[in-house]
């Protein structure tokens, strides 16, 4: 069953908000029942809502080092 444009917009807004707040793509994929790659490839849809990830899935501007 395909999502409606309204459902897709709601999903992308949810993911964008929670990713910006610090949740990982893995967590968001689990919460939404989507794959991480689907969440990334949806960034250009729904009127610009979505997420933008940097190299290797790190948030732009993050240190990306191991702790």
N, C-alpha and C positions, 0 to 999 in steps of 0.2 A: 504494500500500500504506500503510495507516494504522499509526501508531506504537502500540505497546502502552503502557499506563500506566507500566510500568517504564522503557521507552525514553524516554518523555516526561520523566519525573522525572530520569533521568540527564542528558538534554540540558539541562534547566533548571538543574540543579545545576552542570554544567560551565560554562554561560554565566554564571551568577551569580558563581561563584568567579573566573573569569577577567576578567569586567567589573569586579568589585570590585578586582582586582589591577592594573587599569589598561589592559586591552585595550579597543579601541574596538568599537562595535557592527559596524562594517564588517569588522574583522578576524574577529570571532566569526562573522559571517554567512558569510564565506569559509571559515572552518575547519569549520563545521557544514553547509554547503550549504543554509542557510536565508536568507531575506531579513531585513534589519534590522527591518522592521516586524513580521514574524512573531515575532522574538525579543522585541520590546517587548510585543506583545499577549499573550504567553504568561505574563506576570508573575503573574497571579492564579490560575494553575493549579498542580497538583502539590503541594498542601499548603502553598502560600505560597512555594515556591522560585521563583526567577526574578529579574528585575532591575527596578529602578525608575529611570527616567531623568527628569531635569528638563527644563525648557523647552529647546527646540532640541537635544535629545539630549545635553545636558551632564549630567555627573554632579552630583547635588545637592551644593552647596558648592564647586564648582569655579569658578575665575575666569572661564573661558570666553573670554578674550581671545586675540587672535592674537599670535604670537611672531615 
